[in-house]
Amino acid sequence: MMMLNVELNYEKIAIDQLRGYKRLVGRIKMLEKFPVSGGMRLGTIVQDGQLQNVHHHWRKLLASGAEQEALRSTEAKVKALLEGLLGTSDGYQGILARITELQELERQKERMEHALDALDDLKHEYAQVLKLLYLDGNEPHDIACDLGISLSTFYGWRRKALKEYGILIS
């Protein structure tokens, strides 16, 4: 009974994560296109390596509970970099919040894609089923037809794929 609960938990985690993939990708695209200032978009700003490094340092300081002086100093560097890129630092805290969100979403997406790649290495058919079902949004019947398998085989692979994916991401 305990083993069944663990397997169901892996499947639930996998389903929840995979169902959110399209929403996650959509949010990333929206944030990348978010207008910041002077016709620049957030996605363009995030690509600046120096800003990335300073922002990463600022986030580490925040997470570690660093002294206020160190935080203010790093925040001033971020503000100066944004002013150099945009010509203004107005609303820089909102920009920082969006940059933080964008980076976190990109990390989540990358983790999901790495897990699917690992599953593909483990059992190609399982990864195929999950990608077609959750990432591409195809219907089970269509997937079974495309793969040349019965619907019952599809559901068996899906169950096993979700378990394996759940193990990989846990």
C-alpha positions in Angstrom: 0.0 0.0 0.0 2.8 2.4 0.9 4.5 1.8 -2.5 1.3 2.6 -4.3 1.0 5.9 -2.5 4.6 6.8 -3.4 4.0 6.0 -7.1 0.8 8.0 -7.1 2.6 10.9 -5.5 5.3 10.8 -8.2 2.6 10.8 -10.9 0.7 13.7 -9.3 3.9 15.8 -9.1 4.7 15.0 -12.7 1.2 15.8 -13.9 1.1 19.1 -12.0 4.4 20.1 -13.4 3.9 19.1 -17.0 0.4 20.6 -17.1 2.0 23.9 -16.1 4.6 23.8 -18.9 2.7 25.8 -21.5 1.7 28.4 -19.0 5.3 28.7 -17.8 6.5 29.2 -21.4 3.8 31.7 -22.1 4.7 33.7 -19.0 8.4 33.7 -20.0 7.5 35.0 -23.5 5.3 37.7 -22.0 8.0 38.8 -19.5 10.7 38.8 -22.3 8.5 41.2 -24.3 7.6 43.4 -21.4 8.4 47.0 -22.3 10.8 48.6 -19.9 11.9 52.0 -21.3 12.9 53.6 -24.5 11.6 50.8 -26.6 13.7 48.2 -24.8 12.2 44.9 -23.7 12.9 43.0 -20.5 14.3 40.1 -22.5 17.0 42.4 -24.0 18.0 43.7 -20.6 18.2 40.3 -19.0 20.8 39.3 -21.7 23.3 41.9 -20.4 26.0 39.8 -18.7 27.2 42.5 -16.3 23.6 43.1 -15.1 23.1 39.3 -14.8 26.1 39.0 -12.5 25.2 42.0 -10.3 21.6 40.9 -10.1 22.6 37.3 -9.1 24.9 38.7 -6.4 22.1 40.9 -5.1 19.7 37.9 -4.9 22.3 35.9 -3.0 22.7 38.7 -0.6 18.9 39.0 -0.1 18.6 35.2 0.5 21.5 35.1 2.9 20.1 38.0 5.1 23.2 40.1 4.4 23.7 43.5 6.0 21.6 46.4 4.7 24.7 48.3 3.6 25.9 45.4 1.3 22.3 45.2 -0.1 22.1 48.9 -0.7 25.5 49.0 -2.4 24.7 46.1 -4.7 21.2 47.6 -5.4 22.9 50.9 -6.3 25.1 49.0 -8.8 22.0 47.4 -10.4 20.3 50.8 -10.5 23.4 52.3 -12.2 23.5 49.5 -14.8 19.9 49.9 -15.6 20.3 53.6 -15.9 23.2 53.0 -18.3 21.1 50.6 -20.4 17.8 52.5 -20.3 18.8 56.1 -19.7 16.7 56.1 -16.5 16.4 54.0 -13.3 12.8 54.9 -12.7 10.9 51.9 -11.5 14.0 49.8 -11.2 12.5 47.8 -8.3 9.7 46.6 -10.6 12.2 45.8 -13.3 14.3 43.8 -10.7 11.2 41.9 -9.6 10.4 41.0 -13.2 14.0 40.0 -13.9 13.9 37.7 -10.9 10.6 36.1 -11.9 11.9 35.6 -15.5 15.1 34.0 -14.3 13.2 31.7 -11.9 10.8 30.6 -14.6 13.6 29.9 -17.0 15.3 27.8 -14.4 12.0 25.8 -13.9 11.6 25.3 -17.6 15.2 24.2 -17.9 14.8 21.7 -15.1 11.7 20.2 -16.7 13.4 19.9 -20.1 16.5 18.3 -18.5 14.2 15.8 -16.8 12.5 15.0 -20.1 15.9 14.6 -21.8 16.9 12.2 -19.1 13.7 10.3 -19.5 14.3 10.2 -23.2 17.7 8.6 -22.6 16.1 6.1 -20.2 13.0 5.2 -22.3 12.4 7.2 -25.5 8.8 6.1 -25.8 7.9 7.4 -22.3 9.4 10.9 -23.1 7.6 10.9 -26.4 4.3 10.2 -24.8 4.8 13.0 -22.2 6.0 15.5 -24.7 3.1 14.8 -27.1 0.5 14.8 -24.4 1.5 17.7 -22.1 3.8 19.9 -24.1 2.2 19.6 -27.5 -1.4 19.1 -26.2 -2.2 16.2 -28.4 -5.1 13.8 -27.5 -4.4 10.3 -26.2 -6.1 8.7 -29.2 -4.1 10.7 -31.7 -0.8 10.0 -29.9 -1.6 6.2 -29.9 -2.3 6.4 -33.6 0.8 8.4 -34.4 3.0 6.0 -32.4 1.3 2.9 -33.8 0.2 1.6 -30.5 -3.1 0.7 -28.9 -4.8 3.1 -26.5 -4.2 0.7 -23.6 -0.5 0.6 -24.4 -0.6 4.4 -24.5 -2.1 4.6 -21.0 0.4 2.0 -19.7 3.3 4.0 -21.1 1.8 7.2 -19.8 1.5 5.8 -16.2 5.0 4.5 -16.3 6.4 7.7 -17.9 4.8 9.8 -15.2 6.3 7.7 -12.5 9.8 7.8 -14.0 9.5 11.6 -14.6 8.3 12.1 -11.1 11.3 10.2 -9.8 13.6 12.2 -11.9 12.3 15.6 -10.7 12.0 14.6 -7.0 
